[in-house]
Amino acid sequence: MRHADVVATEDEVRAAARQFVRKVSGFSKPSAKHEAAFEAAIDEIAIASQRLLDAVAANLPHRAIA
């Protein structure tokens, strides 16, 4: 199986986005004051990541399922 054959689920994309925001912000869990901004960033990164995966998948050759 090639790397390009693996598709991330919506939950995996969101978990990766959360991990990215934690790493960039330096917070493993934001304070209540920053929680809305933290969650908004996760949403935006998850959307951008899904767009990337959709664009890559659109350019892959379709495989016949045996």
ROPAMAR-217504 format. One record per atom (N, C-alpha, C): residue number from 1; residue in three letters; atom name; z, x, y. Coordinates in pm, whole numbers, plus 50000, padded with zeros to 5 digits. Atoms other than C-alpha are relative to their C-alpha. Example, Ala and Ser with C-alpha at 12.3 -4.5 7.8 and 13.67 -1.06 7.14 Angstrom:
<r fiba="1" vexke="ALA" drenvex="N" pz="50000" px="50089" py="49881"/>
<r fiba="1" vexke="ALA" drenvex="CA" pz="50780" px="51230" py="49550"/>
<r fiba="1" vexke="ALA" drenvex="C" pz="50000" px="50090" py="50120"/>
<r fiba="2" vexke="SER" drenvex="N" pz="49994" px="49918" py="49881"/>
<r fiba="2" vexke="SER" drenvex="CA" pz="50714" px="51367" py="49894"/>
<r fiba="2" vexke="SER" drenvex="C" pz="50073" px="49923" py="50109"/>
# end
This chain:
<r fiba="1" vexke="MET" drenvex="N" pz="50000" px="50085" py="49883"/>
<r fiba="1" vexke="MET" drenvex="CA" pz="50000" px="50000" py="50000"/>
<r fiba="1" vexke="MET" drenvex="C" pz="50000" px="50090" py="50123"/>
<r fiba="2" vexke="ARG" drenvex="N" pz="50006" px="49927" py="49874"/>
<r fiba="2" vexke="ARG" drenvex="CA" pz="49908" px="50135" py="50342"/>
<r fiba="2" vexke="ARG" drenvex="C" pz="50100" px="49940" py="50098"/>
<r fiba="3" vexke="HIS" drenvex="N" pz="49906" px="50048" py="49897"/>
<r fiba="3" vexke="HIS" drenvex="CA" pz="50141" px="50107" py="50640"/>
<r fiba="3" vexke="HIS" drenvex="C" pz="49944" px="49877" py="50071"/>
<r fiba="4" vexke="ALA" drenvex="N" pz="50061" px="50111" py="49926"/>
<r fiba="4" vexke="ALA" drenvex="CA" pz="49893" px="49872" py="50810"/>
<r fiba="4" vexke="ALA" drenvex="C" pz="50001" px="49870" py="49920"/>
<r fiba="5" vexke="ASP" drenvex="N" pz="49997" px="50120" py="50083"/>
<r fiba="5" vexke="ASP" drenvex="CA" pz="49921" px="49630" py="50517"/>
<r fiba="5" vexke="ASP" drenvex="C" pz="50135" px="49927" py="50009"/>
<r fiba="6" vexke="VAL" drenvex="N" pz="49866" px="50057" py="49990"/>
<r fiba="6" vexke="VAL" drenvex="CA" pz="50289" px="49565" py="50592"/>
<r fiba="6" vexke="VAL" drenvex="C" pz="50010" px="49919" py="50129"/>
<r fiba="7" vexke="VAL" drenvex="N" pz="49985" px="50087" py="49883"/>
<r fiba="7" vexke="VAL" drenvex="CA" pz="50359" px="49275" py="50827"/>
<r fiba="7" vexke="VAL" drenvex="C" pz="50148" px="49974" py="50022"/>
<r fiba="8" vexke="ALA" drenvex="N" pz="49860" px="50025" py="49966"/>
<r fiba="8" vexke="ALA" drenvex="CA" pz="50691" px="49243" py="51005"/>
<r fiba="8" vexke="ALA" drenvex="C" pz="50021" px="49850" py="50020"/>
<r fiba="9" vexke="THR" drenvex="N" pz="49967" px="50141" py="49980"/>
<r fiba="9" vexke="THR" drenvex="CA" pz="50857" px="48904" py="50998"/>
<r fiba="9" vexke="THR" drenvex="C" pz="50051" px="49981" py="50143"/>
<r fiba="10" vexke="GLU" drenvex="N" pz="49947" px="50031" py="49866"/>
<r fiba="10" vexke="GLU" drenvex="CA" pz="50970" px="48730" py="51317"/>
<r fiba="10" vexke="GLU" drenvex="C" pz="50143" px="50053" py="50014"/>
<r fiba="11" vexke="ASP" drenvex="N" pz="49862" px="49950" py="49997"/>
<r fiba="11" vexke="ASP" drenvex="CA" pz="51331" px="48818" py="51228"/>
<r fiba="11" vexke="ASP" drenvex="C" pz="50003" px="50153" py="50012"/>
<r fiba="12" vexke="GLU" drenvex="N" pz="50005" px="49854" py="49992"/>
<r fiba="12" vexke="GLU" drenvex="CA" pz="51238" px="49186" py="51179"/>
<r fiba="12" vexke="GLU" drenvex="C" pz="49957" px="50047" py="50139"/>
<r fiba="13" vexke="VAL" drenvex="N" pz="50045" px="49966" py="49866"/>
<r fiba="13" vexke="VAL" drenvex="CA" pz="51054" px="49196" py="51512"/>
<r fiba="13" vexke="VAL" drenvex="C" pz="50115" px="49983" py="50098"/>
<r fiba="14" vexke="ARG" drenvex="N" pz="49886" px="50026" py="49909"/>
<r fiba="14" vexke="ARG" drenvex="CA" pz="51355" px="49043" py="51689"/>
<r fiba="14" vexke="ARG" drenvex="C" pz="50112" px="50102" py="49979"/>
<r fiba="15" vexke="ALA" drenvex="N" pz="49896" px="49900" py="50027"/>
<r fiba="15" vexke="ALA" drenvex="CA" pz="51597" px="49281" py="51517"/>
<r fiba="15" vexke="ALA" drenvex="C" pz="49961" px="50136" py="50059"/>
<r fiba="16" vexke="ALA" drenvex="N" pz="50047" px="49874" py="49942"/>
<r fiba="16" vexke="ALA" drenvex="CA" pz="51384" px="49578" py="51625"/>
<r fiba="16" vexke="ALA" drenvex="C" pz="50011" px="49996" py="50152"/>
<r fiba="17" vexke="ALA" drenvex="N" pz="49988" px="50016" py="49855"/>
<r fiba="17" vexke="ALA" drenvex="CA" pz="51374" px="49444" py="51981"/>
<r fiba="17" vexke="ALA" drenvex="C" pz="50145" px="50015" py="50044"/>
<r fiba="18" vexke="ARG" drenvex="N" pz="49857" px="49990" py="49968"/>
<r fiba="18" vexke="ARG" drenvex="CA" pz="51753" px="49408" py="51981"/>
<r fiba="18" vexke="ARG" drenvex="C" pz="50047" px="50146" py="49990"/>
<r fiba="19" vexke="GLN" drenvex="N" pz="49963" px="49860" py="50017"/>
<r fiba="19" vexke="GLN" drenvex="CA" pz="51792" px="49764" py="51851"/>
<r fiba="19" vexke="GLN" drenvex="C" pz="49948" px="50084" py="50116"/>
<r fiba="20" vexke="PHE" drenvex="N" pz="50058" px="49928" py="49887"/>
<r fiba="20" vexke="PHE" drenvex="CA" pz="51558" px="49892" py="52123"/>
<r fiba="20" vexke="PHE" drenvex="C" pz="50081" px="49977" py="50128"/>
<r fiba="21" vexke="VAL" drenvex="N" pz="49924" px="50032" py="49879"/>
<r fiba="21" vexke="VAL" drenvex="CA" pz="51749" px="49713" py="52399"/>
<r fiba="21" vexke="VAL" drenvex="C" pz="50138" px="50066" py="49995"/>
<r fiba="22" vexke="ARG" drenvex="N" pz="49869" px="49934" py="50014"/>
<r fiba="22" vexke="ARG" drenvex="CA" pz="52079" px="49845" py="52265"/>
<r fiba="22" vexke="ARG" drenvex="C" pz="49988" px="50148" py="50031"/>
<r fiba="23" vexke="LYS" drenvex="N" pz="50019" px="49856" py="49981"/>
<r fiba="23" vexke="LYS" drenvex="CA" pz="51943" px="50199" py="52260"/>
<r fiba="23" vexke="LYS" drenvex="C" pz="49973" px="50032" py="50146"/>
<r fiba="24" vexke="VAL" drenvex="N" pz="50038" px="49974" py="49863"/>
<r fiba="24" vexke="VAL" drenvex="CA" pz="51788" px="50184" py="52606"/>
<r fiba="24" vexke="VAL" drenvex="C" pz="50114" px="49971" py="50097"/>
<r fiba="25" vexke="SER" drenvex="N" pz="49893" px="50040" py="49908"/>
<r fiba="25" vexke="SER" drenvex="CA" pz="52082" px="50008" py="52772"/>
<r fiba="25" vexke="SER" drenvex="C" pz="50129" px="50078" py="49978"/>
<r fiba="26" vexke="GLY" drenvex="N" pz="49876" px="49931" py="50032"/>
<r fiba="26" vexke="GLY" drenvex="CA" pz="52353" px="50206" py="52598"/>
<r fiba="26" vexke="GLY" drenvex="C" pz="50113" px="49906" py="49960"/>
<r fiba="27" vexke="PHE" drenvex="N" pz="49900" px="50100" py="50040"/>
<r fiba="27" vexke="PHE" drenvex="CA" pz="52536" px="49882" py="52509"/>
<r fiba="27" vexke="PHE" drenvex="C" pz="49970" px="49951" py="49859"/>
<r fiba="28" vexke="SER" drenvex="N" pz="50020" px="50062" py="50131"/>
<r fiba="28" vexke="SER" drenvex="CA" pz="52585" px="49774" py="52149"/>
<r fiba="28" vexke="SER" drenvex="C" pz="50017" px="49849" py="50012"/>
<r fiba="29" vexke="LYS" drenvex="N" pz="49980" px="50142" py="49968"/>
<r fiba="29" vexke="LYS" drenvex="CA" pz="52708" px="49441" py="52286"/>
<r fiba="29" vexke="LYS" drenvex="C" pz="50028" px="49993" py="50149"/>
<r fiba="30" vexke="PRO" drenvex="N" pz="49980" px="50006" py="49855"/>
<r fiba="30" vexke="PRO" drenvex="CA" pz="52673" px="49352" py="52652"/>
<r fiba="30" vexke="PRO" drenvex="C" pz="50122" px="49916" py="50036"/>
<r fiba="31" vexke="SER" drenvex="N" pz="49891" px="50085" py="49950"/>
<r fiba="31" vexke="SER" drenvex="CA" pz="52955" px="49207" py="52856"/>
<r fiba="31" vexke="SER" drenvex="C" pz="49941" px="49863" py="50030"/>
<r fiba="32" vexke="ALA" drenvex="N" pz="50046" px="50135" py="49968"/>
<r fiba="32" vexke="ALA" drenvex="CA" pz="52936" px="48838" py="52936"/>
<r fiba="32" vexke="ALA" drenvex="C" pz="49915" px="50001" py="50127"/>
<r fiba="33" vexke="LYS" drenvex="N" pz="50072" px="49988" py="49874"/>
<r fiba="33" vexke="LYS" drenvex="CA" pz="52813" px="48937" py="53282"/>
<r fiba="33" vexke="LYS" drenvex="C" pz="49855" px="50044" py="49980"/>
<r fiba="34" vexke="HIS" drenvex="N" pz="50133" px="49945" py="50025"/>
<r fiba="34" vexke="HIS" drenvex="CA" pz="52509" px="49117" py="53135"/>
<r fiba="34" vexke="HIS" drenvex="C" pz="49928" px="49934" py="49882"/>
<r fiba="35" vexke="GLU" drenvex="N" pz="50056" px="50058" py="50122"/>
<r fiba="35" vexke="GLU" drenvex="CA" pz="52443" px="48900" py="52830"/>
<r fiba="35" vexke="GLU" drenvex="C" pz="49864" px="49933" py="50023"/>
<r fiba="36" vexke="ALA" drenvex="N" pz="50127" px="50069" py="49974"/>
<r fiba="36" vexke="ALA" drenvex="CA" pz="52165" px="48690" py="52988"/>
<r fiba="36" vexke="ALA" drenvex="C" pz="49887" px="50100" py="50018"/>
<r fiba="37" vexke="ALA" drenvex="N" pz="50103" px="49897" py="49979"/>
<r fiba="37" vexke="ALA" drenvex="CA" pz="51974" px="49000" py="53101"/>
<r fiba="37" vexke="ALA" drenvex="C" pz="49966" px="50070" py="49869"/>
<r fiba="38" vexke="PHE" drenvex="N" pz="50017" px="49935" py="50130"/>
<r fiba="38" vexke="PHE" drenvex="CA" pz="52025" px="49161" py="52759"/>
<r fiba="38" vexke="PHE" drenvex="C" pz="49912" px="49914" py="49910"/>
<r fiba="39" vexke="GLU" drenvex="N" pz="50077" px="50092" py="50085"/>
<r fiba="39" vexke="GLU" drenvex="CA" pz="51891" px="48855" py="52574"/>
<r fiba="39" vexke="GLU" drenvex="C" pz="49858" px="49980" py="50053"/>
<r fiba="40" vexke="ALA" drenvex="N" pz="50135" px="50013" py="49942"/>
<r fiba="40" vexke="ALA" drenvex="CA" pz="51598" px="48817" py="52818"/>
<r fiba="40" vexke="ALA" drenvex="C" pz="49915" px="50121" py="49966"/>
<r fiba="41" vexke="ALA" drenvex="N" pz="50074" px="49878" py="50036"/>
<r fiba="41" vexke="ALA" drenvex="CA" pz="51499" px="49178" py="52753"/>
<r fiba="41" vexke="ALA" drenvex="C" pz="49960" px="49997" py="49853"/>
<r fiba="42" vexke="ILE" drenvex="N" pz="50033" px="50012" py="50143"/>
<r fiba="42" vexke="ILE" drenvex="CA" pz="51514" px="49118" py="52377"/>
<r fiba="42" vexke="ILE" drenvex="C" pz="49883" px="49905" py="49982"/>
<r fiba="43" vexke="ASP" drenvex="N" pz="50110" px="50097" py="50009"/>
<r fiba="43" vexke="ASP" drenvex="CA" pz="51290" px="48812" py="52418"/>
<r fiba="43" vexke="ASP" drenvex="C" pz="49868" px="50062" py="50042"/>
<r fiba="44" vexke="GLU" drenvex="N" pz="50122" px="49942" py="49948"/>
<r fiba="44" vexke="GLU" drenvex="CA" pz="51035" px="49002" py="52626"/>
<r fiba="44" vexke="GLU" drenvex="C" pz="49944" px="50108" py="49906"/>
<r fiba="45" vexke="ILE" drenvex="N" pz="50044" px="49894" py="50090"/>
<r fiba="45" vexke="ILE" drenvex="CA" pz="51021" px="49298" py="52389"/>
<r fiba="45" vexke="ILE" drenvex="C" pz="49949" px="49942" py="49869"/>
<r fiba="46" vexke="ALA" drenvex="N" pz="50046" px="50066" py="50123"/>
<r fiba="46" vexke="ALA" drenvex="CA" pz="50990" px="49072" py="52085"/>
<r fiba="46" vexke="ALA" drenvex="C" pz="49862" px="49938" py="50020"/>
<r fiba="47" vexke="ILE" drenvex="N" pz="50130" px="50060" py="49971"/>
<r fiba="47" vexke="ILE" drenvex="CA" pz="50699" px="48888" py="52249"/>
<r fiba="47" vexke="ILE" drenvex="C" pz="49892" px="50108" py="50008"/>
<r fiba="48" vexke="ALA" drenvex="N" pz="50097" px="49891" py="49988"/>
<r fiba="48" vexke="ALA" drenvex="CA" pz="50523" px="49213" py="52341"/>
<r fiba="48" vexke="ALA" drenvex="C" pz="49972" px="50063" py="49863"/>
<r fiba="49" vexke="SER" drenvex="N" pz="50017" px="49943" py="50134"/>
<r fiba="49" vexke="SER" drenvex="CA" pz="50580" px="49348" py="51990"/>
<r fiba="49" vexke="SER" drenvex="C" pz="49914" px="49910" py="49913"/>
<r fiba="50" vexke="GLN" drenvex="N" pz="50080" px="50093" py="50079"/>
<r fiba="50" vexke="GLN" drenvex="CA" pz="50436" px="49034" py="51832"/>
<r fiba="50" vexke="GLN" drenvex="C" pz="49854" px="50002" py="50044"/>
<r fiba="51" vexke="ARG" drenvex="N" pz="50137" px="49989" py="49950"/>
<r fiba="51" vexke="ARG" drenvex="CA" pz="50129" px="49058" py="52057"/>
<r fiba="51" vexke="ARG" drenvex="C" pz="49933" px="50124" py="49944"/>
<r fiba="52" vexke="LEU" drenvex="N" pz="50052" px="49877" py="50057"/>
<r fiba="52" vexke="LEU" drenvex="CA" pz="50082" px="49416" py="51939"/>
<r fiba="52" vexke="LEU" drenvex="C" pz="49963" px="49980" py="49853"/>
<r fiba="53" vexke="LEU" drenvex="N" pz="50026" px="50022" py="50143"/>
<r fiba="53" vexke="LEU" drenvex="CA" pz="50110" px="49318" py="51572"/>
<r fiba="53" vexke="LEU" drenvex="C" pz="49881" px="49906" py="49979"/>
<r fiba="54" vexke="ASP" drenvex="N" pz="50113" px="50093" py="50011"/>
<r fiba="54" vexke="ASP" drenvex="CA" pz="49867" px="49027" py="51622"/>
<r fiba="54" vexke="ASP" drenvex="C" pz="49869" px="50070" py="50031"/>
<r fiba="55" vexke="ALA" drenvex="N" pz="50122" px="49928" py="49963"/>
<r fiba="55" vexke="ALA" drenvex="CA" pz="49612" px="49255" py="51792"/>
<r fiba="55" vexke="ALA" drenvex="C" pz="49959" px="50098" py="49891"/>
<r fiba="56" vexke="VAL" drenvex="N" pz="50029" px="49905" py="50107"/>
<r fiba="56" vexke="VAL" drenvex="CA" pz="49639" px="49517" py="51519"/>
<r fiba="56" vexke="VAL" drenvex="C" pz="49948" px="49925" py="49877"/>
<r fiba="57" vexke="ALA" drenvex="N" pz="50040" px="50078" py="50117"/>
<r fiba="57" vexke="ALA" drenvex="CA" pz="49613" px="49255" py="51244"/>
<r fiba="57" vexke="ALA" drenvex="C" pz="49859" px="49943" py="50017"/>
<r fiba="58" vexke="ALA" drenvex="N" pz="50132" px="50058" py="49975"/>
<r fiba="58" vexke="ALA" drenvex="CA" pz="49304" px="49103" py="51408"/>
<r fiba="58" vexke="ALA" drenvex="C" pz="49889" px="50102" py="49974"/>
<r fiba="59" vexke="ASN" drenvex="N" pz="50100" px="49896" py="50019"/>
<r fiba="59" vexke="ASN" drenvex="CA" pz="49125" px="49437" py="51370"/>
<r fiba="59" vexke="ASN" drenvex="C" pz="50002" px="50063" py="49861"/>
<r fiba="60" vexke="LEU" drenvex="N" pz="49996" px="49948" py="50137"/>
<r fiba="60" vexke="LEU" drenvex="CA" pz="49216" px="49502" py="51007"/>
<r fiba="60" vexke="LEU" drenvex="C" pz="49902" px="49925" py="49913"/>
<r fiba="61" vexke="PRO" drenvex="N" pz="50086" px="50072" py="50094"/>
<r fiba="61" vexke="PRO" drenvex="CA" pz="48969" px="49426" py="50733"/>
<r fiba="61" vexke="PRO" drenvex="C" pz="50084" px="49910" py="49911"/>
<r fiba="62" vexke="HIS" drenvex="N" pz="49929" px="50092" py="50087"/>
<r fiba="62" vexke="HIS" drenvex="CA" pz="49072" px="49128" py="50526"/>
<r fiba="62" vexke="HIS" drenvex="C" pz="49987" px="50046" py="49856"/>
<r fiba="63" vexke="ARG" drenvex="N" pz="50000" px="49961" py="50141"/>
<r fiba="63" vexke="ARG" drenvex="CA" pz="49170" px="49207" py="50169"/>
<r fiba="63" vexke="ARG" drenvex="C" pz="49993" px="49876" py="49914"/>
<r fiba="64" vexke="ALA" drenvex="N" pz="50003" px="50108" py="50098"/>
<r fiba="64" vexke="ALA" drenvex="CA" pz="49086" px="48986" py="49878"/>
<r fiba="64" vexke="ALA" drenvex="C" pz="50129" px="50004" py="49921"/>
<r fiba="65" vexke="ILE" drenvex="N" pz="49876" px="50007" py="50079"/>
<r fiba="65" vexke="ILE" drenvex="CA" pz="49399" px="48868" py="49700"/>
<r fiba="65" vexke="ILE" drenvex="C" pz="49962" px="49973" py="49856"/>
<r fiba="66" vexke="ALA" drenvex="N" pz="50035" px="50012" py="50142"/>
<r fiba="66" vexke="ALA" drenvex="CA" pz="49371" px="48918" py="49327"/>
<r fiba="66" vexke="ALA" drenvex="C" pz="50091" px="49907" py="49929"/>
# end
